[in-house]
Each structure stands twice: as structure tokens, then as C-alpha cells.
Amino acid sequence: MDENQMGQTPTSAPQPQPTPPPQPPAQPPQPNQAQKNTGMAVVAYLIFFVPLLTDAKNDPFVKYHVKQGLTLFLGWVVTWIIAMIPFIGWVVGWLASIGLLILLILGIMNALGGKQEPLPLLGQYGEKFKF
């Protein structure tokens, strides 16, 4: 061996790094049942029985809001009956109608937000319905 070769270590060309395996494309987030049936939950407040006529009747999120919508509907019926009483009934019926309208808006907002919160005052009765 030469003197030049003894003190030197052989240098080799840089080794190419192996390429990482290709990553699968990112999957879009799958909507959960609450997001998928938000529309039916909102419909449950406007016409409570319509979601019961569709496939959404098996979704617990929609069922919850159907029960709340049914309670709200029964509140409207009671208010309408009270409003038939002259004078006092008119005032009480008018005030109860405003309160029920506020509860309707609150229920729709809960459904759009994906929440299952009972309506104030009336919601506790809706949770007792079985279907």
C-alpha cells in the first residue's frame, strides 16, 4: 500500500436516503350523527312529527329534539285554550305565546349547535316521553 492510501479512509459517495412510503390522502372528517341530522332536529321544532316519518326516527339526537318539539307543541295547545278565555286569558295567552316563541328559537339554536339541552320550564316534561 502506498503512503497516501494508508492514512486515508476511503470516502464513498453519499448514500441516497430511502424515500418514505407515500401517505394516503387526508380523509375529510366524517360528520357524526348529530351534525348529519341537524336539519331533521330543526324540523322537529316546527312540525314535530315529520322526523318520525323518515329514517331519522332511529337517531337518538333527532328523537330528543322531537320530544322537545312535542312538548313545545303541547304548550302551544294549552296557550291557545287559555287564550279563548276573555280578557285575562287574552293577556296570559299573549304573554305565553311570546314565551313559547322564545323557547322555539332556543330549541332551534340548540339543534343547530348539536346540543341536547332541555328547554327551560317545559323541557323536563319532554324527556319523559317514550317512543
C-alpha positions in Angstrom: 0.0 0.0 0.0 1.1 3.5 -0.7 1.7 6.0 1.9 -1.1 8.0 0.5 -3.6 5.2 0.9 -2.6 4.2 4.4 -3.6 7.3 6.3 -6.8 7.9 4.4 -10.0 6.2 4.8 -11.9 5.5 1.7 -14.6 8.0 1.0 -17.7 6.9 -0.6 -20.4 8.8 -2.4 -23.3 9.8 -0.1 -25.9 7.2 0.0 -29.4 8.4 -1.1 -31.9 8.3 1.7 -34.8 5.9 1.1 -38.0 7.8 0.3 -40.7 7.4 2.9 -43.8 5.5 1.8 -46.5 7.7 0.3 -49.1 8.8 2.8 -52.7 8.2 2.0 -54.6 11.4 1.2 -56.1 13.0 4.3 -59.7 11.8 4.9 -62.2 14.6 5.3 -63.7 14.4 8.8 -66.8 12.3 8.8 -69.9 14.1 10.2 -71.3 12.5 13.3 -75.0 11.7 13.6 -75.7 14.9 15.4 -74.3 17.0 12.5 -75.8 14.8 9.8 -79.4 15.1 11.2 -79.3 18.7 12.4 -81.9 19.6 9.7 -84.4 17.0 11.0 -83.8 18.1 14.6 -84.7 21.7 13.5 -87.8 20.4 11.6 -88.8 18.7 14.9 -89.4 22.1 16.4 -91.5 23.4 13.5 -93.6 20.2 12.8 -92.7 17.7 15.4 -94.0 14.6 13.7 -92.2 14.9 10.3 -88.9 13.4 11.5 -90.9 10.4 12.8 -91.9 9.7 9.3 -88.3 9.5 8.0 -85.3 7.3 8.6 -84.2 9.9 11.2 -86.6 8.4 13.7 -83.9 6.0 14.8 -81.4 8.7 15.6 -81.2 9.5 19.3 -80.3 13.1 18.6 -83.4 13.6 16.5 -85.6 11.7 18.9 -84.5 14.0 21.7 -85.5 17.1 19.7 -88.8 15.5 18.6 -89.7 15.1 22.2 -88.8 18.7 23.0 -90.8 19.8 19.9 -93.8 17.8 21.0 -93.6 19.4 24.5 -93.5 22.8 22.8 -96.5 21.9 20.6 -98.5 20.9 23.7 -97.5 24.2 25.3 -99.0 26.0 22.2 -102.2 24.0 22.5 -102.6 24.9 26.2 -101.9 28.5 25.4 -104.5 28.5 22.7 -107.1 27.1 25.0 -106.2 29.7 27.7 -106.4 32.5 25.1 -110.0 31.7 24.5 -110.9 32.9 28.0 -112.0 36.6 27.6 -109.8 39.4 29.0 -107.5 37.5 31.4 -106.9 34.6 29.0 -106.1 37.0 26.2 -103.3 38.6 28.2 -102.0 35.4 29.6 -102.2 33.8 26.2 -100.3 36.6 24.6 -97.6 36.5 27.1 -97.3 32.7 27.0 -97.1 32.9 23.2 -94.1 35.2 23.4 -92.5 32.9 25.9 -93.1 29.9 23.7 -91.7 31.7 20.7 -88.5 32.4 22.7 -88.4 28.7 23.7 -88.8 27.7 20.0 -85.9 29.9 19.0 -83.8 28.5 21.8 -84.7 24.9 20.8 -83.7 25.5 17.2 -80.4 27.1 18.3 -79.7 24.0 20.4 -80.4 21.7 17.5 -78.2 23.7 15.2 -75.4 23.7 17.7 -75.7 19.9 18.2 -76.7 20.2 21.8 -79.2 18.1 23.7 -80.2 20.5 26.4 -83.8 20.6 27.7 -85.8 23.7 27.1 -86.3 25.8 30.2 -89.6 25.2 32.1 -91.0 22.7 29.6 -88.0 20.5 28.6 -88.2 18.3 31.6 -91.6 17.0 30.6 -90.4 16.2 27.1 -87.7 13.9 28.4 -90.5 11.7 30.0 -92.0 10.8 26.6 -91.2 7.2 25.4 -91.1 6.3 21.7 
